[in-house]
Amino acid sequence: MKKLLSVAVTSILAVTMVTPAFASEVSHAVVPASTDATYNIESVTPFAEPVTKDVYREAESKASLQSIYYYTLNGVNSYTISDEAFNISGGNVNITLVQYLEDSRYNPVVSYQLVGWGNNSHEQIISVPGTFTNLNTTRTFYNVKPGTYKLRIGNVGELSPLWGNGYLTY
């Protein structure tokens, strides 16, 4: 069982850095690699770095009063969920990410889930199929209700350990 190594919650108005521990376990489908599900891949590197510090800085400058939640995936076999919760004031939440499987013969299907925490029972899931290493991709959780959330990331199919990184802006 691998764990997310680092997650930080950054609010532009009040900067707070947190490095929590994470939990694991889930399963489902298998998606074999094909050119239709592969996006601009020249090679799979040991660690996907398209979401670089420069990209984070650019996101922070564009976010102005938005908050940013960072995560890193280091060999997740099934799923991981953050120990630290974060508050969303409502509206759309973007997730910018890179993701790939350790075994490059396959493409991942990854579920990204905002899980309501505490008194918040709201949940939303985005499924992101495909390998993204040289270019990141951005997806959106629409009309997220205000409240406290945790991020749960699932390696659907558990075919090979999942690697990647990214951030939420809200």
N, C-alpha and C positions, 0 to 999 in steps of 0.2 A: 504494500500500500504506500503510494507516494503522497505527498502533501503539497499544497500551495506553499511556496516559501515566503512570499511577501505580499502584503496587501497594505495599502496606505489610503487613508481617507484624507483628502485635502479640501478644505474649504477656503476659497479665496479671501473671505473676510476674516476667518479665524483658522489658522493653519494648525492641524492636529495630525500627527503621524502615529499610526498604530501598526504593529506587526503581530497579528493573531496566529493562533494555531488552527488547524482545520481537521475535519472528520471525513470519512469515505464510505461508499458502497452503493451500486445500482447496475442495471443491465438493459439490453434490447437488441436492436437490429445490426446487420453487417452491410457495409457499402463498399464493394470492391472499387479500386481505382479505375477511372476512365478519363479520357480527355475531356468529356462533357462536364465533369465535376471538378476538373483541375484548372486553376486560374494562375496563369503566368508563372509557372514553376520552372526555374532553371536547375535547381538542386535543393535538396532538403539538408539544412544545416543542423548541427547538434542543438542549436537553440535559436528559435526564430527571433530576429531582432528588428523587423520593419516598424514595430511600434517602439521607436527609440526615444531617448531623452529629448531630442529636438522635437519629435512629434508630440510628446507630453507637454513641453514648454509651449508649443504652438497652440495646443488644445487649451492650456491654462490661460493663455492670453486672449483667445477667442471666447472662453467661457465667462469672462469678467466676473459676474456675481454668481455663476453656477458653481456647483461642487463637482469634484472629480474623485472617483473611487478606482484605484489601480489594483490589478491582480497579476499573478504569474502562475502558470501551470507547469509543473515539473514532474512529468511522468504519472499523470492521474490514470489509474486503472478503471475506476468506475465513476465515482462522483466525489465532489468536494463541496463543502459549504463553509462560508466564512463564520468565524466565531464572533467577530465584531459586527454589530448592526450599524446601519447608517440611515439618516432621515432624509426622505424625499418630500419636497413641498407640493408635489403633484405636477401633472403634465407629462410631456414626452421625455423619455430617458433614452439616450443614445449609448450604444456599446460599440466601441472600435476595437478590433481584435486581429490577432494572427493565431492560427491553430494548425497543427499537423500531428500525425501519428508517428511514433518511433519507427515502425515498419512502413517504409514509404511505398510499399506495394498497394496500400489501401488509403482511402480517403476517410477522414473522420466524419461522423455526424455528431454534433455537439449540441446539447440543450443548455441554454442559458436561462435561468429562472430567477425572477425576483420573488422572494418568499416573504410575505408579510410576517412581522415579528411582534411579539407582545400582544397587544389588543388588536393588531392589524391582521385580518384573515385574507387580504387581497393577494393574489398570485398571478403572475404572467410568465409565459414561457415563449422563448424564441428558439427555433431549431435552425442551426447553421450547418449545412452539409458542405463538404469540400475542404481542400487544403489551401491555406493562405499563408505563404511564407515570405515571398518577395514583395507582396503588396498586402496592406491590411484591408479590411472590409468594415463597414459600419452598418449596423442594423438598429431598429428603433422599437422600444416598448412604448406603445401609444396609450395616452390617457391614464397614466399611472395615478392611482389615488394617493393623496397625502398620507404619510405614515412612516413607520420604521420597517426596514427591510434587511434581509441578508441575501447574498448572491450564491446561488447553487449552480454548479457547472457539472454536467454529466457527460461522460464519454459513452455515448450510446453504442452498443455492440461490444464494447470492451475488447476489441480485436487486437489492440496494441496500446501501450501507454501513450497518453495525450500530452502534448507539449504546446506552449504558446504563452501569450500575455495580452493585456489590453487594459481598457479603462472604460468606466461609465461616466457620462456627463449628465447632470440633472440640475 
